[in-house]
Amino acid sequence: MHKVPQEELESRMARFRTMMTAADAEWKIAYIFTRVGQFYFTGTMQDGVLIIPRNAEATLWVRISYERALDESNFAQIKPMRSYRDAAAAYDSIPPTAYIEKDFIPMTLWERFSKYFVTESIKPIGPIISHLRWQKSAYEMEQMRAAGALHQRLLEVEVPKLLREGMSERDLTAEIYSLFVKEGHEGIARFAMFDTQIVVGQVAIGDNALYPTHFDGPGGNSAISPAAPYTGSPRRLLKPGDLVFADTPVSINGYHTDKTMIYSFGQAPDAEVLREHQACVEVKNRIVEQMKPGVLPMDIYNNVMGNLSPEFLKNFMGYGNRQVKFLGHGIGLFIDEMPVIADRFNMPLEENMCFALEPKKGIAGVGMVGIEETYVVTPHGGECITGDHEGLLIV
């Protein structure tokens, strides 16, 4: 079983305490409830709470499964509890101010917890944890690179073999998922975005990629039903001349890469499609050149967007009035991490930050063109870890 190394967990906790003290010199205690938050600090995700006192050892209190937590984790202090009452009994006093993940914690959970951990005020910890995860460690980069290498092979070599005339968008989506999991993808696509349950990503045939969606991304599809708005449509069938839009994640040991390929089925696309796609590739290349430590994401975004023609901007990063306001997003334990290549993001880039860059453009009656690859910030600009293909493949 793969385990996050103990020294990696210790480094994360030490950095967390340093950042907390820099943010609030008087902080006394923090509580981590989310599964991904627990995993980041302990290497396991259970039904429980990670309690981090400022001046004492952090403890992961687990309701279920304590046995699994012990088996999976190299974290130093893991204890069982039947309820929060058991955990509270282990502390002589409870600090009046609690740091919690306010942007993720349900009110009912907090009400149950605060019956025993009585608190006068709460402060948000989410931005601190998010910032902590921006820059990837050597261990994290190993996982990202492994995911990227698998992702490249799957989308550039294996998925084209699945395409056949008459297959539905739904069936293609199912076959892509099965292929990915068999080849090593964990089968999870985790988003920080509230109440988002994408599994495979977005797979669409033809102009179904232009169908409106509440998902904060350029592409879309009409899906199986309104109750499952992300999966492929059973009604859309593949025919010669169609573009296939495959925007998918891969995860290994919790870490994601993001990549998009456009497949032109049965014949080469026409000149307009090729021209618009290549323009998206050129946008991506201009972003990559600027992905160096110290550069502000907002400057990259405004430099690139300010040099695009009004004609090209029509249906760029979406379709119609549904156009997103970014060119790339941070990625790691979540697909949609901070920071974002967008206006008003003014924290300088740091070496080993990871971003998915995705300049894309909708074409009426045709579908979505463009590219997406995952990059690492280096002193020489962005380094791609998901392959150097230009993103459009004739099948």
BALOBA-1460 file (C-alpha; in Angstrom, 3 decimals):
// residues 395
<rec num="1" residu="m" x="0.000" y="0.000" z="0.000"/>
<rec num="2" residu="h" x="1.273" y="3.452" z="-0.914"/>
<rec num="3" residu="k" x="1.634" y="5.753" z="2.103"/>
<rec num="4" residu="v" x="2.513" y="9.431" z="2.270"/>
<rec num="5" residu="p" x="5.993" y="9.465" z="3.859"/>
<rec num="6" residu="q" x="6.187" y="10.510" z="7.502"/>
<rec num="7" residu="e" x="8.738" y="13.222" z="6.764"/>
<rec num="8" residu="e" x="6.373" y="14.687" z="4.168"/>
<rec num="9" residu="l" x="3.556" y="14.845" z="6.730"/>
<rec num="10" residu="e" x="5.856" y="16.414" z="9.310"/>
<rec num="11" residu="s" x="7.013" y="19.038" z="6.817"/>
<rec num="12" residu="r" x="3.418" y="19.972" z="5.963"/>
<rec num="13" residu="m" x="2.472" y="20.353" z="9.614"/>
<rec num="14" residu="a" x="5.536" y="22.485" z="10.351"/>
<rec num="15" residu="r" x="4.810" y="24.762" z="7.405"/>
<rec num="16" residu="f" x="1.175" y="25.009" z="8.462"/>
<rec num="17" residu="r" x="2.121" y="26.143" z="11.969"/>
<rec num="18" residu="t" x="4.505" y="28.735" z="10.531"/>
<rec num="19" residu="m" x="1.854" y="30.129" z="8.199"/>
<rec num="20" residu="m" x="-0.763" y="30.163" z="10.956"/>
<rec num="21" residu="t" x="1.515" y="32.147" z="13.256"/>
<rec num="22" residu="a" x="2.297" y="34.590" z="10.473"/>
<rec num="23" residu="a" x="-1.459" y="35.066" z="9.887"/>
<rec num="24" residu="d" x="-2.411" y="35.318" z="13.578"/>
<rec num="25" residu="a" x="0.262" y="35.473" z="16.261"/>
<rec num="26" residu="e" x="-2.397" y="34.613" z="18.887"/>
<rec num="27" residu="w" x="-3.892" y="31.502" z="17.291"/>
<rec num="28" residu="k" x="-4.444" y="28.592" z="19.675"/>
<rec num="29" residu="i" x="-6.250" y="25.749" z="17.871"/>
<rec num="30" residu="a" x="-7.398" y="24.588" z="14.438"/>
<rec num="31" residu="y" x="-9.832" y="21.851" z="13.442"/>
<rec num="32" residu="i" x="-9.703" y="19.982" z="10.112"/>
<rec num="33" residu="f" x="-12.893" y="18.130" z="9.139"/>
<rec num="34" residu="t" x="-12.697" y="17.732" z="5.369"/>
<rec num="35" residu="r" x="-11.494" y="14.478" z="3.866"/>
<rec num="36" residu="v" x="-8.956" y="16.166" z="1.593"/>
<rec num="37" residu="g" x="-7.720" y="18.345" z="4.457"/>
<rec num="38" residu="q" x="-7.241" y="15.267" z="6.625"/>
<rec num="39" residu="f" x="-5.466" y="13.463" z="3.798"/>
<rec num="40" residu="y" x="-3.071" y="16.328" z="3.210"/>
<rec num="41" residu="f" x="-1.925" y="16.400" z="6.825"/>
<rec num="42" residu="t" x="-2.250" y="12.714" z="7.815"/>
<rec num="43" residu="g" x="-2.248" y="10.571" z="4.647"/>
<rec num="44" residu="t" x="-5.698" y="9.120" z="5.356"/>
<rec num="45" residu="m" x="-9.292" y="10.365" z="5.109"/>
<rec num="46" residu="q" x="-11.800" y="9.145" z="7.660"/>
<rec num="47" residu="d" x="-14.937" y="10.178" z="9.551"/>
<rec num="48" residu="g" x="-13.303" y="12.241" z="12.251"/>
<rec num="49" residu="v" x="-11.467" y="15.463" z="12.985"/>
<rec num="50" residu="l" x="-7.832" y="16.501" z="13.001"/>
<rec num="51" residu="i" x="-7.185" y="18.759" z="15.988"/>
<rec num="52" residu="i" x="-4.087" y="20.963" z="15.835"/>
<rec num="53" residu="p" x="-3.328" y="22.817" z="19.074"/>
<rec num="54" residu="r" x="-0.664" y="25.483" z="18.771"/>
<rec num="55" residu="n" x="1.459" y="24.184" z="21.633"/>
<rec num="56" residu="a" x="0.755" y="20.463" z="21.600"/>
<rec num="57" residu="e" x="0.912" y="17.505" z="19.268"/>
<rec num="58" residu="a" x="-1.773" y="17.315" z="16.583"/>
<rec num="59" residu="t" x="-4.164" y="14.367" z="16.868"/>
<rec num="60" residu="l" x="-6.392" y="12.712" z="14.302"/>
<rec num="61" residu="w" x="-9.538" y="11.602" z="16.134"/>
<rec num="62" residu="v" x="-11.352" y="8.903" z="14.148"/>
<rec num="63" residu="r" x="-14.880" y="7.585" z="14.504"/>
<rec num="64" residu="i" x="-14.703" y="5.247" z="11.504"/>
<rec num="65" residu="s" x="-12.490" y="3.639" z="10.507"/>
<rec num="66" residu="y" x="-9.803" y="3.791" z="13.184"/>
<rec num="67" residu="e" x="-8.313" y="0.488" z="11.992"/>
<rec num="68" residu="r" x="-8.090" y="1.730" z="8.421"/>
<rec num="69" residu="a" x="-6.476" y="4.988" z="9.521"/>
<rec num="70" residu="l" x="-3.765" y="3.076" z="11.382"/>
<rec num="71" residu="d" x="-3.181" y="0.861" z="8.354"/>
<rec num="72" residu="e" x="-2.972" y="3.693" z="5.813"/>
<rec num="73" residu="s" x="-1.237" y="6.486" z="7.687"/>
<rec num="74" residu="n" x="2.247" y="7.377" z="8.886"/>
<rec num="75" residu="f" x="0.777" y="10.164" z="11.029"/>
<rec num="76" residu="a" x="2.174" y="10.093" z="14.557"/>
<rec num="77" residu="q" x="-0.968" y="10.532" z="16.669"/>
<rec num="78" residu="i" x="-4.207" y="8.743" z="15.751"/>
<rec num="79" residu="k" x="-6.860" y="8.004" z="18.391"/>
<rec num="80" residu="p" x="-10.331" y="6.421" z="18.284"/>
<rec num="81" residu="m" x="-13.538" y="8.155" z="19.388"/>
<rec num="82" residu="r" x="-17.186" y="7.199" z="19.516"/>
<rec num="83" residu="s" x="-18.265" y="10.841" z="19.313"/>
<rec num="84" residu="y" x="-16.820" y="14.323" z="19.669"/>
<rec num="85" residu="r" x="-17.502" y="14.022" z="23.409"/>
<rec num="86" residu="d" x="-14.656" y="11.483" z="23.666"/>
<rec num="87" residu="a" x="-12.237" y="13.787" z="21.902"/>
<rec num="88" residu="a" x="-13.214" y="16.814" z="23.984"/>
<rec num="89" residu="a" x="-12.571" y="14.905" z="27.218"/>
<rec num="90" residu="a" x="-8.880" y="14.674" z="26.293"/>
<rec num="91" residu="y" x="-8.393" y="18.455" z="26.464"/>
<rec num="92" residu="d" x="-8.154" y="20.361" z="29.746"/>
<rec num="93" residu="s" x="-9.423" y="23.564" z="28.146"/>
<rec num="94" residu="i" x="-10.841" y="24.619" z="24.794"/>
<rec num="95" residu="p" x="-9.539" y="27.893" z="23.338"/>
<rec num="96" residu="p" x="-12.375" y="30.367" z="22.700"/>
<rec num="97" residu="t" x="-11.426" y="31.025" z="19.057"/>
<rec num="98" residu="a" x="-11.402" y="28.184" z="16.568"/>
<rec num="99" residu="y" x="-9.906" y="28.100" z="13.091"/>
<rec num="100" residu="i" x="-12.010" y="25.900" z="10.796"/>
<rec num="101" residu="e" x="-12.610" y="25.294" z="7.076"/>
<rec num="102" residu="k" x="-15.591" y="27.655" z="6.993"/>
<rec num="103" residu="d" x="-16.060" y="27.335" z="3.251"/>
<rec num="104" residu="f" x="-16.654" y="23.557" z="3.468"/>
<rec num="105" residu="i" x="-18.166" y="22.713" z="6.882"/>
<rec num="106" residu="p" x="-21.942" y="22.046" z="7.071"/>
<rec num="107" residu="m" x="-23.704" y="23.953" z="9.838"/>
<rec num="108" residu="t" x="-25.140" y="20.778" z="11.358"/>
<rec num="109" residu="l" x="-21.669" y="19.231" z="11.692"/>
<rec num="110" residu="w" x="-20.346" y="22.339" z="13.405"/>
<rec num="111" residu="e" x="-23.340" y="22.429" z="15.762"/>
<rec num="112" residu="r" x="-22.710" y="18.820" z="16.814"/>
<rec num="113" residu="f" x="-19.010" y="19.484" z="17.293"/>
<rec num="114" residu="s" x="-19.395" y="22.760" z="19.211"/>
<rec num="115" residu="k" x="-21.638" y="21.132" z="21.823"/>
<rec num="116" residu="y" x="-18.414" y="19.685" z="23.248"/>
<rec num="117" residu="f" x="-15.792" y="22.059" z="21.857"/>
<rec num="118" residu="v" x="-17.487" y="25.253" z="23.050"/>
<rec num="119" residu="t" x="-16.292" y="28.205" z="21.020"/>
<rec num="120" residu="e" x="-16.910" y="31.936" z="21.206"/>
<rec num="121" residu="s" x="-15.749" y="32.780" z="17.681"/>
<rec num="122" residu="i" x="-14.565" y="31.078" z="14.526"/>
<rec num="123" residu="k" x="-12.097" y="32.183" z="11.877"/>
<rec num="124" residu="p" x="-11.486" y="30.763" z="8.379"/>
<rec num="125" residu="i" x="-8.569" y="28.448" z="7.772"/>
<rec num="126" residu="g" x="-9.348" y="27.559" z="4.158"/>
<rec num="127" residu="p" x="-7.220" y="30.297" z="2.537"/>
<rec num="128" residu="i" x="-4.206" y="29.318" z="4.641"/>
<rec num="129" residu="i" x="-4.465" y="25.627" z="3.742"/>
<rec num="130" residu="s" x="-5.040" y="26.509" z="0.092"/>
<rec num="131" residu="h" x="-1.937" y="28.701" z="0.046"/>
<rec num="132" residu="l" x="0.053" y="25.981" z="1.789"/>
<rec num="133" residu="r" x="-0.736" y="23.596" z="-1.087"/>
<rec num="134" residu="w" x="0.139" y="26.009" z="-3.905"/>
<rec num="135" residu="q" x="3.793" y="25.025" z="-4.113"/>
<rec num="136" residu="k" x="4.345" y="21.299" z="-4.564"/>
<rec num="137" residu="s" x="7.016" y="19.364" z="-2.670"/>
<rec num="138" residu="a" x="9.366" y="16.902" z="-4.351"/>
<rec num="139" residu="y" x="7.084" y="14.074" z="-3.199"/>
<rec num="140" residu="e" x="4.008" y="15.796" z="-4.631"/>
<rec num="141" residu="m" x="5.761" y="16.454" z="-7.926"/>
<rec num="142" residu="e" x="6.497" y="12.718" z="-8.207"/>
<rec num="143" residu="q" x="2.761" y="12.012" z="-8.008"/>
<rec num="144" residu="m" x="1.893" y="14.816" z="-10.442"/>
<rec num="145" residu="r" x="4.462" y="13.623" z="-12.979"/>
<rec num="146" residu="a" x="3.247" y="10.031" z="-12.716"/>
<rec num="147" residu="a" x="-0.327" y="11.180" z="-13.324"/>
<rec num="148" residu="g" x="0.811" y="13.342" z="-16.232"/>
<rec num="149" residu="a" x="2.702" y="10.537" z="-17.954"/>
<rec num="150" residu="l" x="-0.290" y="8.204" z="-17.667"/>
<rec num="151" residu="h" x="-2.616" y="10.963" z="-18.853"/>
<rec num="152" residu="q" x="-0.529" y="11.612" z="-21.955"/>
<rec num="153" residu="r" x="-0.540" y="7.966" z="-23.009"/>
<rec num="154" residu="l" x="-4.251" y="7.503" z="-22.368"/>
<rec num="155" residu="l" x="-5.510" y="10.539" z="-24.292"/>
<rec num="156" residu="e" x="-2.934" y="10.577" z="-27.077"/>
<rec num="157" residu="v" x="-2.640" y="6.830" z="-27.740"/>
<rec num="158" residu="e" x="-5.390" y="4.751" z="-26.134"/>
<rec num="159" residu="v" x="-8.599" y="6.811" z="-26.320"/>
<rec num="160" residu="p" x="-8.426" y="7.232" z="-30.139"/>
<rec num="161" residu="k" x="-8.697" y="3.427" z="-30.397"/>
<rec num="162" residu="l" x="-12.114" y="3.593" z="-28.699"/>
<rec num="163" residu="l" x="-13.746" y="5.822" z="-31.318"/>
<rec num="164" residu="r" x="-16.108" y="4.070" z="-33.735"/>
<rec num="165" residu="e" x="-18.945" y="5.266" z="-35.931"/>
<rec num="166" residu="g" x="-22.376" y="5.167" z="-34.324"/>
<rec num="167" residu="m" x="-21.238" y="5.000" z="-30.691"/>
<rec num="168" residu="s" x="-23.010" y="7.320" z="-28.301"/>
<rec num="169" residu="e" x="-21.415" y="10.019" z="-26.217"/>
<rec num="170" residu="r" x="-22.559" y="8.115" z="-23.116"/>
<rec num="171" residu="d" x="-20.893" y="4.890" z="-24.253"/>
<rec num="172" residu="l" x="-17.663" y="6.697" z="-25.115"/>
<rec num="173" residu="t" x="-17.639" y="8.299" z="-21.675"/>
<rec num="174" residu="a" x="-18.149" y="4.915" z="-20.001"/>
<rec num="175" residu="e" x="-15.388" y="3.300" z="-22.053"/>
<rec num="176" residu="i" x="-12.981" y="6.135" z="-21.288"/>
<rec num="177" residu="y" x="-13.670" y="5.755" z="-17.573"/>
<rec num="178" residu="s" x="-13.169" y="1.988" z="-17.673"/>
<rec num="179" residu="l" x="-9.933" y="2.357" z="-19.637"/>
<rec num="180" residu="f" x="-8.566" y="5.023" z="-17.294"/>
<rec num="181" residu="v" x="-9.250" y="3.006" z="-14.133"/>
<rec num="182" residu="k" x="-7.811" y="-0.200" z="-15.586"/>
<rec num="183" residu="e" x="-4.632" y="1.668" z="-16.512"/>
<rec num="184" residu="g" x="-4.054" y="3.230" z="-13.085"/>
<rec num="185" residu="h" x="-6.337" y="6.267" z="-12.673"/>
<rec num="186" residu="e" x="-7.948" y="6.257" z="-9.209"/>
<rec num="187" residu="g" x="-11.384" y="6.965" z="-10.647"/>
<rec num="188" residu="i" x="-11.831" y="10.192" z="-8.666"/>
<rec num="189" residu="a" x="-12.156" y="13.733" z="-9.994"/>
<rec num="190" residu="r" x="-12.162" y="15.962" z="-6.920"/>
<rec num="191" residu="f" x="-13.332" y="19.556" z="-7.172"/>
<rec num="192" residu="a" x="-13.316" y="22.260" z="-4.521"/>
<rec num="193" residu="m" x="-16.252" y="23.823" z="-6.353"/>
<rec num="194" residu="f" x="-19.388" y="23.485" z="-4.197"/>
<rec num="195" residu="d" x="-21.563" y="20.427" z="-4.854"/>
<rec num="196" residu="t" x="-19.769" y="19.280" z="-8.011"/>
<rec num="197" residu="q" x="-19.705" y="15.547" z="-8.807"/>
<rec num="198" residu="i" x="-17.908" y="15.224" z="-12.139"/>
<rec num="199" residu="v" x="-16.513" y="11.708" z="-12.585"/>
<rec num="200" residu="v" x="-14.919" y="11.419" z="-16.038"/>
<rec num="201" residu="g" x="-14.678" y="15.066" z="-16.958"/>
<rec num="202" residu="q" x="-16.479" y="16.446" z="-19.997"/>
<rec num="203" residu="v" x="-16.758" y="14.297" z="-23.104"/>
<rec num="204" residu="a" x="-18.839" y="15.670" z="-25.967"/>
<rec num="205" residu="i" x="-19.445" y="14.927" z="-29.631"/>
<rec num="206" residu="g" x="-19.756" y="17.821" z="-32.080"/>
<rec num="207" residu="d" x="-21.634" y="20.932" z="-31.053"/>
<rec num="208" residu="n" x="-22.923" y="19.192" z="-27.936"/>
<rec num="209" residu="a" x="-19.710" y="20.592" z="-26.409"/>
<rec num="210" residu="l" x="-21.378" y="24.022" z="-26.695"/>
<rec num="211" residu="y" x="-24.435" y="23.048" z="-24.631"/>
<rec num="212" residu="p" x="-24.907" y="25.352" z="-21.605"/>
<rec num="213" residu="t" x="-23.610" y="24.103" z="-18.268"/>
<rec num="214" residu="h" x="-23.314" y="25.524" z="-14.755"/>
<rec num="215" residu="f" x="-19.827" y="24.020" z="-14.514"/>
<rec num="216" residu="d" x="-17.198" y="26.774" z="-14.474"/>
<rec num="217" residu="g" x="-15.351" y="25.741" z="-17.607"/>
<rec num="218" residu="p" x="-15.400" y="26.458" z="-21.354"/>
<rec num="219" residu="g" x="-17.012" y="23.192" z="-22.504"/>
<rec num="220" residu="g" x="-20.254" y="21.384" z="-21.785"/>
<rec num="221" residu="n" x="-22.647" y="18.664" z="-22.916"/>
<rec num="222" residu="s" x="-26.359" y="17.877" z="-22.637"/>
<rec num="223" residu="a" x="-25.650" y="14.687" z="-20.625"/>
<rec num="224" residu="i" x="-27.950" y="11.823" z="-19.685"/>
<rec num="225" residu="s" x="-30.512" y="13.894" z="-17.771"/>
<rec num="226" residu="p" x="-30.914" y="17.081" z="-15.714"/>
<rec num="227" residu="a" x="-30.160" y="14.959" z="-12.638"/>
<rec num="228" residu="a" x="-26.753" y="13.970" z="-14.036"/>
<rec num="229" residu="p" x="-25.641" y="17.055" z="-15.987"/>
<rec num="230" residu="y" x="-22.022" y="16.016" z="-16.565"/>
<rec num="231" residu="t" x="-22.200" y="12.561" z="-18.150"/>
<rec num="232" residu="g" x="-22.341" y="11.868" z="-21.878"/>
<rec num="233" residu="s" x="-25.616" y="11.951" z="-23.786"/>
<rec num="234" residu="p" x="-27.080" y="8.641" z="-25.052"/>
<rec num="235" residu="r" x="-28.714" y="10.585" z="-27.889"/>
<rec num="236" residu="r" x="-25.567" y="12.006" z="-29.487"/>
<rec num="237" residu="l" x="-23.972" y="9.489" z="-31.892"/>
<rec num="238" residu="l" x="-20.538" y="9.716" z="-33.481"/>
<rec num="239" residu="k" x="-20.384" y="10.177" z="-37.250"/>
<rec num="240" residu="p" x="-17.603" y="11.036" z="-39.734"/>
<rec num="241" residu="g" x="-16.616" y="14.688" z="-39.608"/>
<rec num="242" residu="d" x="-17.495" y="15.124" z="-35.920"/>
<rec num="243" residu="l" x="-15.130" y="16.682" z="-33.431"/>
<rec num="244" residu="v" x="-14.862" y="14.807" z="-30.135"/>
<rec num="245" residu="f" x="-14.078" y="16.990" z="-27.106"/>
<rec num="246" residu="a" x="-12.400" y="15.017" z="-24.290"/>
<rec num="247" residu="d" x="-11.594" y="17.109" z="-21.208"/>
<rec num="248" residu="t" x="-10.593" y="14.593" z="-18.540"/>
<rec num="249" residu="p" x="-8.605" y="14.289" z="-15.301"/>
<rec num="250" residu="v" x="-6.257" y="11.559" z="-14.104"/>
<rec num="251" residu="s" x="-5.383" y="11.056" z="-10.442"/>
<rec num="252" residu="i" x="-2.616" y="9.024" z="-8.802"/>
<rec num="253" residu="n" x="-2.206" y="8.892" z="-5.009"/>
<rec num="254" residu="g" x="-4.649" y="11.778" z="-4.712"/>
<rec num="255" residu="y" x="-2.939" y="14.118" z="-7.189"/>
<rec num="256" residu="h" x="-4.603" y="15.183" z="-10.434"/>
<rec num="257" residu="t" x="-3.524" y="16.333" z="-13.833"/>
<rec num="258" residu="d" x="-5.937" y="17.878" z="-16.348"/>
<rec num="259" residu="k" x="-5.736" y="17.490" z="-20.121"/>
<rec num="260" residu="t" x="-7.955" y="17.996" z="-23.164"/>
<rec num="261" residu="m" x="-7.726" y="16.418" z="-26.600"/>
<rec num="262" residu="i" x="-9.854" y="17.179" z="-29.649"/>
<rec num="263" residu="y" x="-10.343" y="14.248" z="-32.029"/>
<rec num="264" residu="s" x="-11.488" y="14.843" z="-35.604"/>
<rec num="265" residu="f" x="-13.275" y="11.621" z="-36.495"/>
<rec num="266" residu="g" x="-13.000" y="10.127" z="-39.982"/>
<rec num="267" residu="q" x="-11.566" y="13.136" z="-41.769"/>
<rec num="268" residu="a" x="-9.465" y="16.249" z="-41.323"/>
<rec num="269" residu="p" x="-11.304" y="19.314" z="-40.004"/>
<rec num="270" residu="d" x="-11.857" y="22.277" z="-42.287"/>
<rec num="271" residu="a" x="-9.571" y="25.290" z="-42.457"/>
<rec num="272" residu="e" x="-11.562" y="27.407" z="-39.982"/>
<rec num="273" residu="v" x="-11.395" y="24.729" z="-37.310"/>
<rec num="274" residu="l" x="-7.665" y="24.287" z="-37.792"/>
<rec num="275" residu="r" x="-7.092" y="28.031" z="-37.723"/>
<rec num="276" residu="e" x="-9.070" y="28.599" z="-34.517"/>
<rec num="277" residu="h" x="-7.497" y="25.603" z="-32.812"/>
<rec num="278" residu="q" x="-3.980" y="26.739" z="-33.683"/>
<rec num="279" residu="a" x="-4.788" y="30.210" z="-32.348"/>
<rec num="280" residu="c" x="-5.684" y="28.585" z="-28.998"/>
<rec num="281" residu="v" x="-2.373" y="26.710" z="-29.027"/>
<rec num="282" residu="e" x="-0.562" y="30.002" z="-29.590"/>
<rec num="283" residu="v" x="-2.408" y="31.538" z="-26.632"/>
<rec num="284" residu="k" x="-1.266" y="28.625" z="-24.482"/>
<rec num="285" residu="n" x="2.325" y="29.102" z="-25.636"/>
<rec num="286" residu="r" x="2.233" y="32.789" z="-24.679"/>
<rec num="287" residu="i" x="1.034" y="31.861" z="-21.196"/>
<rec num="288" residu="v" x="3.757" y="29.209" z="-20.829"/>
<rec num="289" residu="e" x="6.518" y="31.715" z="-21.641"/>
<rec num="290" residu="q" x="5.436" y="33.868" z="-18.686"/>
<rec num="291" residu="m" x="5.055" y="31.101" z="-16.070"/>
<rec num="292" residu="k" x="8.128" y="32.021" z="-14.035"/>
<rec num="293" residu="p" x="8.608" y="32.653" z="-10.299"/>
<rec num="294" residu="g" x="7.678" y="36.199" z="-9.304"/>
<rec num="295" residu="v" x="5.248" y="36.822" z="-12.158"/>
<rec num="296" residu="l" x="1.682" y="37.740" z="-11.155"/>
<rec num="297" residu="p" x="-1.146" y="35.562" z="-12.548"/>
<rec num="298" residu="m" x="-3.187" y="38.702" z="-13.255"/>
<rec num="299" residu="d" x="-0.365" y="40.120" z="-15.372"/>
<rec num="300" residu="i" x="-0.215" y="36.939" z="-17.456"/>
<rec num="301" residu="y" x="-3.972" y="37.010" z="-17.961"/>
<rec num="302" residu="n" x="-4.164" y="40.681" z="-18.892"/>
<rec num="303" residu="n" x="-1.074" y="40.528" z="-21.125"/>
<rec num="304" residu="v" x="-2.537" y="37.647" z="-23.106"/>
<rec num="305" residu="m" x="-6.157" y="38.787" z="-23.225"/>
<rec num="306" residu="g" x="-5.130" y="42.331" z="-24.147"/>
<rec num="307" residu="n" x="-3.462" y="41.085" z="-27.315"/>
<rec num="308" residu="l" x="-6.388" y="39.046" z="-28.663"/>
<rec num="309" residu="s" x="-8.603" y="40.478" z="-31.373"/>
<rec num="310" residu="p" x="-12.289" y="41.228" z="-30.712"/>
<rec num="311" residu="e" x="-13.190" y="38.675" z="-33.372"/>
<rec num="312" residu="f" x="-11.180" y="35.916" z="-31.699"/>
<rec num="313" residu="l" x="-12.560" y="36.803" z="-28.264"/>
<rec num="314" residu="k" x="-16.072" y="36.010" z="-29.519"/>
<rec num="315" residu="n" x="-16.810" y="32.515" z="-28.142"/>
<rec num="316" residu="f" x="-13.334" y="32.293" z="-26.586"/>
<rec num="317" residu="m" x="-13.253" y="30.373" z="-23.285"/>
<rec num="318" residu="g" x="-16.866" y="29.314" z="-23.776"/>
<rec num="319" residu="y" x="-19.731" y="29.920" z="-26.130"/>
<rec num="320" residu="g" x="-22.248" y="32.732" z="-26.472"/>
<rec num="321" residu="n" x="-22.717" y="34.550" z="-23.183"/>
<rec num="322" residu="r" x="-21.247" y="31.635" z="-21.194"/>
<rec num="323" residu="q" x="-17.559" y="32.514" z="-21.192"/>
<rec num="324" residu="v" x="-15.320" y="31.907" z="-18.193"/>
<rec num="325" residu="k" x="-12.927" y="34.591" z="-16.965"/>
<rec num="326" residu="f" x="-9.698" y="32.629" z="-16.624"/>
<rec num="327" residu="l" x="-7.056" y="30.966" z="-18.805"/>
<rec num="328" residu="g" x="-5.821" y="28.356" z="-16.345"/>
<rec num="329" residu="h" x="-6.257" y="27.075" z="-12.811"/>
<rec num="330" residu="g" x="-4.133" y="25.630" z="-10.053"/>
<rec num="331" residu="i" x="-4.264" y="21.855" z="-9.682"/>
<rec num="332" residu="g" x="-3.211" y="19.178" z="-7.198"/>
<rec num="333" residu="l" x="-5.401" y="17.380" z="-4.659"/>
<rec num="334" residu="f" x="-8.284" y="19.259" z="-6.267"/>
<rec num="335" residu="i" x="-8.616" y="19.824" z="-9.988"/>
<rec num="336" residu="d" x="-9.649" y="23.436" z="-9.361"/>
<rec num="337" residu="e" x="-7.110" y="24.777" z="-6.896"/>
<rec num="338" residu="m" x="-5.781" y="28.276" z="-6.340"/>
<rec num="339" residu="p" x="-4.308" y="30.415" z="-7.694"/>
<rec num="340" residu="v" x="-5.956" y="31.046" z="-11.054"/>
<rec num="341" residu="i" x="-4.587" y="32.658" z="-14.212"/>
<rec num="342" residu="a" x="-7.162" y="35.436" z="-14.101"/>
<rec num="343" residu="d" x="-7.563" y="39.109" z="-13.327"/>
<rec num="344" residu="r" x="-7.040" y="40.253" z="-9.702"/>
<rec num="345" residu="f" x="-4.904" y="37.250" z="-8.711"/>
<rec num="346" residu="n" x="-1.874" y="39.193" z="-7.504"/>
<rec num="347" residu="m" x="0.156" y="36.647" z="-5.510"/>
<rec num="348" residu="p" x="3.453" y="35.982" z="-7.329"/>
<rec num="349" residu="l" x="4.034" y="32.584" z="-8.900"/>
<rec num="350" residu="e" x="6.452" y="30.258" z="-7.117"/>
<rec num="351" residu="e" x="8.582" y="27.453" z="-8.495"/>
<rec num="352" residu="n" x="6.761" y="24.070" z="-8.518"/>
<rec num="353" residu="m" x="3.285" y="25.548" z="-8.592"/>
<rec num="354" residu="c" x="1.143" y="23.481" z="-10.971"/>
<rec num="355" residu="f" x="-1.460" y="24.844" z="-13.395"/>
<rec num="356" residu="a" x="-3.811" y="23.440" z="-15.994"/>
<rec num="357" residu="l" x="-3.837" y="25.869" z="-18.927"/>
<rec num="358" residu="e" x="-6.922" y="25.603" z="-21.124"/>
<rec num="359" residu="p" x="-7.448" y="28.191" z="-23.869"/>
<rec num="360" residu="k" x="-10.485" y="26.959" z="-25.827"/>
<rec num="361" residu="k" x="-12.984" y="28.374" z="-28.285"/>
<rec num="362" residu="g" x="-16.468" y="27.409" z="-29.391"/>
<rec num="363" residu="i" x="-17.365" y="27.228" z="-33.095"/>
<rec num="364" residu="a" x="-21.047" y="27.400" z="-34.019"/>
<rec num="365" residu="g" x="-22.370" y="24.147" z="-35.455"/>
<rec num="366" residu="v" x="-19.010" y="22.421" z="-34.955"/>
<rec num="367" residu="g" x="-18.074" y="22.228" z="-31.281"/>
<rec num="368" residu="m" x="-15.143" y="23.146" z="-29.087"/>
<rec num="369" residu="v" x="-11.522" y="23.467" z="-30.168"/>
<rec num="370" residu="g" x="-8.455" y="24.300" z="-28.124"/>
<rec num="371" residu="i" x="-6.067" y="22.641" z="-25.770"/>
<rec num="372" residu="e" x="-5.425" y="21.868" z="-22.118"/>
<rec num="373" residu="e" x="-2.214" y="20.640" z="-20.529"/>
<rec num="374" residu="t" x="-0.809" y="20.634" z="-16.992"/>
<rec num="375" residu="y" x="2.307" y="22.712" z="-16.361"/>
<rec num="376" residu="v" x="4.830" y="23.329" z="-13.602"/>
<rec num="377" residu="v" x="6.251" y="26.791" z="-12.900"/>
<rec num="378" residu="t" x="10.035" y="26.858" z="-13.445"/>
<rec num="379" residu="p" x="12.643" y="29.643" z="-13.794"/>
<rec num="380" residu="h" x="12.535" y="29.026" z="-17.554"/>
<rec num="381" residu="g" x="8.745" y="29.159" z="-17.932"/>
<rec num="382" residu="g" x="6.099" y="26.459" z="-17.772"/>
<rec num="383" residu="e" x="7.167" y="22.816" z="-18.067"/>
<rec num="384" residu="c" x="4.474" y="20.506" z="-19.442"/>
<rec num="385" residu="i" x="3.968" y="17.200" z="-17.596"/>
<rec num="386" residu="t" x="1.073" y="15.871" z="-19.740"/>
<rec num="387" residu="g" x="2.703" y="15.801" z="-23.168"/>
<rec num="388" residu="d" x="3.629" y="18.187" z="-25.969"/>
<rec num="389" residu="h" x="0.920" y="17.223" z="-28.479"/>
<rec num="390" residu="e" x="-0.854" y="20.245" z="-29.955"/>
<rec num="391" residu="g" x="-4.194" y="18.843" z="-28.924"/>
<rec num="392" residu="l" x="-6.011" y="18.038" z="-32.180"/>
<rec num="393" residu="l" x="-5.752" y="14.506" z="-33.572"/>
<rec num="394" residu="i" x="-7.313" y="13.103" z="-36.737"/>
<rec num="395" residu="v" x="-8.695" y="9.622" z="-36.063"/>
